[in-house]
Amino acid sequence: MLTTMEQAAGPPKESTLRRDSHISVRVFVLLLGFLPTIVGCNRNSTEGGNAQAKRSLDVALEAVHPSSLGPSFAIVTGRIKDRPYGFLGSAAGLVVLEMSDVTHPNEVASLMTAGPPQSLFLLGDYLFAAGGPGSSIIDVSEPEHPVRVGFLPAQNEVRDAAFDPTRRLAVVVDFLGLSVVDLSDPATPLEIGSMRTSGAPLRATLDIARELALVVGDGDSPAETGVLRLIDISDPTRPVELGALSGSALGIAVDTTRQIALVAGRAGATTRAGSLQLVDVSNPRRPARLAAIAIPGVGFDIALDGRRNLAVVVGDGEVRGTGSLRVIDISDPGRPVDVGGLDLPSRALRVVLDADNRLALVAGGHGLIIVRY
């Protein structure tokens, strides 16, 4: 096998070969002992390079749509009366977008809320908007005329929420812990269970089939940079923590088919560099770290493209005031590969995917940023 330098220099001259033949034999004998290691290193490097080349993606900024209510912190999309809509949780409330043309959304309505929505999800013709002093229930059956029909106050600032449509339950996290909310009647949400955590939670997602909440946030002590908690919500009136794994944890997603959690966070306590960790959660009492990959910027949110085994991670950029989007190939959970990305013009806090059109819809400092991946 020729090295890169040998390939660049071309084949050696015949005279040189005759003159140095005795030296070459000695060197060859010495190298025999190291040959397996050298070949192994070259093979691994080549395979890794080829794997990345095969999956390399063109990632491009498609459009930026400023929100009339300022920076955006949350986004959800869905169909109302068989028409596509997007909903942004912005600094002053809710923004409604008609999205027949995804890359050119049309703002059709807005609604002031008690606080900036940090998390949004749809329940049929209702929208659950969690953030600030509590959670609002908004009737969006007429998207151009949203109406708040219910409100559930919180004891502390709400930071995130996740929805189980099967049992019509929401898990809401605030600075003290989490609460479980019954949404059988969306207009009258009812808290039916709660649990305190020693560290303040930040984000949550659900493994609905296994009735688990996966929550990331602050660690149990100042020495811990963060923690992933796995919480049993099979009895929604009595949530119970089953297991935990320490490590910087700001964003969370779960591949329920393979029972793998993806955790985004910082690479260090003070750095603006980030990481994405893949964690085996098949045994929720003993989560085990499988792999980690460095990413530029600090990840805050993750969306999964399950058909292509891709994770799209968004967050702060390496330069203050900017954002970052990276696409990670997670086909092999033990060897994630960064296959593309780009810097964004503002902070990026949330992302959802339009997988059919290969678009990432990012909520952040500029409202809505649309990226093709």
URMOLIN-V252295 format. One record per residue. PHI is phi as a letter, one per 20 degrees, with the letter a starting at -180 (999 if undefined). OMEGA is omega in whole degrees, 0 to 359 (none if undefined). BURIAL is 1 if it has 9 or more other ideal C-beta (glycine too) atoms within 8 Angstrom, else 0. Layout:
PHI/OMEGA/BURIAL
PHI/OMEGA/BURIAL
This chain:
999/179/0
e/173/0
f/179/0
f/181/0
f/180/0
f/178/0
f/182/0
f/184/0
f/182/0
n/183/0
f/180/0
f/179/0
f/183/0
f/181/0
f/179/0
f/180/0
f/181/1
f/184/0
f/187/0
d/186/0
f/182/0
f/177/0
f/182/0
f/180/1
f/180/0
f/181/0
f/180/0
f/180/0
f/180/0
f/183/0
f/182/1
g/181/0
f/182/0
e/189/0
g/180/0
g/181/0
f/182/0
f/180/1
f/180/1
f/181/0
f/180/0
f/182/1
f/181/0
f/180/0
f/182/0
f/181/0
f/180/0
f/180/1
f/180/0
f/180/0
f/181/1
f/181/1
f/181/0
f/185/0
d/181/1
g/185/0
d/170/0
e/181/0
d/187/1
c/175/0
f/181/1
e/185/0
a/173/0
c/181/1
c/180/1
f/177/0
e/179/1
f/182/0
d/174/1
n/182/0
g/183/1
d/183/1
d/183/1
b/179/1
b/171/1
b/177/1
c/179/1
a/181/0
d/175/0
c/183/1
l/175/0
m/174/0
c/183/1
e/179/1
c/171/1
c/180/1
c/179/1
d/169/1
e/187/1
d/188/1
g/183/0
d/179/0
q/186/1
d/175/1
d/181/1
d/181/1
c/171/1
e/192/1
c/174/1
g/171/0
d/189/0
g/184/1
e/177/0
c/182/0
f/182/1
d/179/1
f/185/1
d/181/0
a/173/1
b/181/1
b/176/1
f/178/0
c/184/1
f/178/0
b/179/1
f/177/1
f/179/1
e/181/1
b/181/1
c/167/1
b/184/1
e/172/1
c/185/1
m/180/0
e/179/0
d/177/1
d/176/1
e/182/1
d/184/1
d/178/1
r/178/1
m/186/1
f/181/0
r/184/1
c/179/1
e/171/1
d/187/1
c/176/1
f/180/1
d/178/1
f/170/0
d/189/0
g/179/1
f/181/0
c/180/0
f/183/1
c/176/0
f/183/1
d/180/1
b/180/1
b/177/1
d/181/1
f/178/0
c/179/1
f/180/0
c/183/0
f/179/1
f/185/1
d/182/1
a/176/1
b/177/1
c/190/1
d/173/1
d/183/1
f/180/0
f/181/0
d/181/0
l/178/1
c/172/1
d/170/1
d/184/1
d/179/1
d/174/1
c/186/1
f/183/0
e/184/0
r/180/1
c/175/1
c/178/1
d/187/1
d/176/1
e/181/1
d/177/1
g/171/0
d/186/0
g/182/1
f/180/0
c/180/0
f/185/1
c/175/0
f/184/1
d/179/0
a/180/1
b/179/1
b/175/1
e/173/0
c/182/1
f/175/0
d/184/1
f/177/1
f/179/1
c/183/1
c/179/1
b/170/1
b/185/1
c/163/1
d/191/1
f/183/1
f/182/0
e/177/0
l/180/0
c/168/1
d/176/1
d/188/1
c/176/1
d/179/1
r/182/1
f/178/1
f/181/1
f/182/0
b/178/0
g/181/0
f/180/0
e/180/1
f/179/1
r/181/1
b/169/1
d/179/1
d/175/1
d/190/1
c/179/1
f/177/1
d/178/1
f/168/0
d/187/1
f/179/1
e/183/0
b/177/0
f/184/1
c/176/0
f/181/1
e/183/1
b/181/1
b/178/1
b/182/1
f/179/0
q/181/1
g/189/1
b/180/1
d/181/1
c/186/1
b/170/1
b/180/1
c/172/1
e/187/1
f/180/1
f/182/0
e/179/0
l/179/1
c/175/1
e/175/1
d/185/1
c/178/1
d/179/1
a/179/1
e/174/1
e/178/1
b/187/0
f/186/0
d/186/0
e/173/0
e/173/1
e/185/1
c/178/1
b/171/1
c/180/1
d/173/1
d/189/1
c/175/1
f/180/1
d/178/1
f/171/0
d/186/1
f/177/1
e/181/0
c/177/0
f/185/1
c/180/0
f/180/1
e/185/1
a/175/1
b/178/0
c/178/1
f/176/0
c/176/1
f/183/1
n/184/1
d/184/1
f/178/1
d/184/1
b/184/1
c/172/1
c/184/1
d/169/1
d/188/1
f/182/0
f/182/0
d/180/0
l/179/0
c/171/1
d/177/1
d/185/1
d/178/1
c/179/1
r/177/1
f/174/1
e/179/1
f/176/1
d/183/0
g/179/0
n/179/0
d/178/1
c/180/1
b/171/1
c/178/1
c/177/1
d/185/1
d/175/1
f/181/1
d/178/1
g/174/0
d/184/0
f/179/1
e/182/0
b/178/0
f/183/1
c/174/1
f/185/1
d/177/1
q/179/1
r/178/1
a/173/1
e/180/1
d/186/1
f/178/1
b/177/1
g/180/1
c/189/1
d/181/1
b/178/1
b/167/1
c/185/1
d/164/1
d/189/1
f/181/0
f/181/0
d/180/0
l/179/0
c/171/1
d/179/1
d/191/1
d/174/1
e/182/1
a/187/1
f/179/1
e/182/1
n/180/1
d/177/1
d/183/1
d/185/1
c/175/1
e/182/1
c/none/1
